[in-house]
Amino acid sequence: MAVGIKSVLRSLADLEKARGGQAYFKESVVLYGVSSAETRALALEIYDQVKALWSWREATALADLLLPDPHLEAKAIAIILLGRFVKEAPASLFGKVKAWFLADYCNNWASVDTLCPEVVSPLLLRFPRLLGHVESWTSARNRWLVRASAVSLVPLARRGRELERAYAVARRLFCSDDDLIQKATGWLLREAGKTDMKRLEAFLLANGPKIPRTSLRYAIERFAPAVRRRLLAVTKGA
């Protein structure tokens, strides 16, 4: 299956798109040049073919084969497929996911931002005891695991769930000078504010100058322009 997927991706490859895709990343990435829409469509086509035959075990085995591939599209197909079976997976899959991060198989923001909502977040919803482990990722040495600590909570925070945890994770990430961590932190805060804007505003005012400006700008995107200007002004450091 893994060989066949790579063969299809090679047949769809577009060198010009691959070169253009690099512009979205500061780190060097490897791309076939297959669009996100095409990649997802291919993953769902494969899922239709195997859904009656596979379980989370086969999907995990495929991920073990495809995630080490440097091409982002191969990683994405593995993750999207696994996401279709994650509802039946045990909590032990969480350990496998962490191992993939530590092996640097998801060494770019796009792979992190696919793996977290497709696989990690559903596991957190089903097994809340894992939330503490995700919060501990904020102090990891691996920058992608640190980003995952925020991105994994985004789907929950968006629905008003685990807000206390979301704000705690954001607070722990304020010390990071990594722009990809700062952006993820702001994204998490913005989504946390969707169901309670007053709470988000109070949090931003309380933490003020501790918040990196990149994080703050992401966090306040859904406020009215006048409120955004006020928050930018009153939270500015000396």
N, C-alpha and C positions, 0 to 999 in steps of 0.2 A: 504493500500500500504506500509506504513512504517513498519508494522509488518511483511509483506511478505518479504521485503528487508532484514530485520534483520535475518529472518529465513534462507534465502538463504546464507547470509554471514556466519552464524553459520555453515551451512553445508559445506562451503568451507574452514572453519578455519583450520589453520596449526599452532600448538603451537610452533614448532621449528622456523618457519618463524617469528612468532610474537616476540619471544625472540631475534632473530637476528635483527629484525627491530628496536628494542629499541636502538641499538648501534648508530643509525643515529641521535639520539636526546639526548641533555643534560638534558632536562626536562623529567619527567616521562610521558609516553603516553600509551594509551590502544589500542591494535591492535588485530584483528582477525587472522592476519597472511595471509591475501589475498593479492597477489601481486598488484602493481599499474596497470599493464596491465589487470589483471582479473577484478579489480574493475571498470576500465574505460569500459571494454567490457560489464560488467553487466549493468552499467549506460546507455550505448548506446542501449543495448537490450531493457531495460525498455522504453527508449525514443521512439524506434520504435513502441512499443505497445501503447503508449499514445499520440503520437504527433498529431494525428487527433482529439483527444478528449480534450486535455488539452490546457491551455493558461499559461501565466506567473503566474496567480493567483494560479492555482493548484500546479505549481512547487514551488512557494513561500510557500504555505501551507505545502507541504511535507518537505521543508527545515526547517520550524518552528518545525516540529516533529523530524527530524533526526539530526539536528545540535546540540541539547543538548545531544545527545548520545555521550558517551566518546570515542567510537571506531572511529578511523580515517577513516576507510573505509566507515562507514555509512555517515560521514560528506562529504566525497569526492563524493559519489553517489548523495547526495542532491545537492551539488554545481554544478557538471557536468550537471545534469538534468536541473537545473535552467539556466545554461549557454546556453542551447539549446533554451530557450524561451526568453532570455534577450533582443533580438532585438525588441520585441514588448512591453517590460515593460516600464512603465512611470518613470520619474525622481525620483518619490517618493520612488522607490525601494532602492535608495541610502540610505535613512534614515533607512530603515529596515536592510540593510547591516551593517551600523554603529552600530545599536543596537545589532546585533549579536556579533560584536567585543567587545562591552562594556560588554556584558553578559559573555564574555570569552568562547563562543562556538567555537572559532577558536584560541585556546590557544597553538598552536604549529606552527612551520615554514611551515610544509607541508600543513596544512589547509589554512594558509594565502596565500601560494604560489599557491594554487588552486583557491581560491575564487577571488583573485585579477585579474588574467588574464581571468578567465571564466566569471566573472560578473562585477567587478568594472571597468575594462578597457573599455569594450564595452559601459558602461554607460557614461564614460568620453568622448568617441568619439562621442556619440549621443547628449550629453548635456554638452558642454564645460564649462558652468557656474559652474559645479560641481568641476572643477579643483582647484579652490581656497579653497574649503572645504578639499580636499585631502592634499593640501599643509599645511593647518592648523593642520593636524594630526601629523605633525612632533613634535609638542609640547604636545601631549597627554600623559597622565600618563600610559595608557595601552600600554605595549611594542609591542603588536601585531598590534595595530592600527598604531603605529609609523613605524613598519616594512612595513605595508601596504601602507604608504605614498610613499615609494620608489618603492615597487614591483608593485603597480598599474600603475605606469608610465613606467615600463619597455617595455611593448608592443608598446607604443606610441613612446618612445625614439628610439627603435630599427628601426622604420620606418622613423626616422628623424623628428618626430612630437613633439611639445611642449618641445623642447630642452632647451629653456630658463627656463621653469618651472622645468625641470629635474635637471638642474645645481643648481637652487635655492634651491630645496629640498635637494639635496646632501650637499650643503654648510651648511644648517641648521642642518644636522644630524652629522656633523663632531665632535660635542661636545659629542656625545654618547660614553660611554665606554662599551656598550652592544655589544658583538661580533656578534649577529644575526642582529643587526641594522647596524653594520659596514660592514658586508658581503653584506647585501641588498644594501647599499649605493654604494659599489664598483661594484656590479652587474649593478645597474642603470647607473653608469658612463661608464662602459664597453659597454653597449648597446647604450648609447648616442654617443659613439665614432664610432660606426659602419658606420655611414654615413658621419662623419666628424672627422677623427682622429686628424687633426691639431688643431681643436677646443678643443678636449679633452686634447691633450698635453699642449696647452696653459693654460687651466684651471688648470691642475695639477701643472704646474710650478708656476702659480700665487698664488695658495693656499698653496703650499709647505708643511711646517711642521705642518700645521693645520690638515692635512688629516691623520686619523688613518692609521697605516701601513697595517692593514688587508684590509681596503677599497682600499688603493693604490694598493696592490698586485692583488686584483680582477680587478681593473680598467685597469691595464696595460697588462692584459693577451694577448691581440691581437696585441701588439706592437712587433716588431722584438726584438730578445734577446738583442742586443746592446742598443737599445732604452730603453728597460726595465731596464737594469743595470744603464744607465745614469739617468733615472727618479728616481730610488730608491736612487741613490747617491745624486743628487742635491736637492731632497725634504726632505732629512733627517734633523731632528731638531738638534739643537746644543747639 
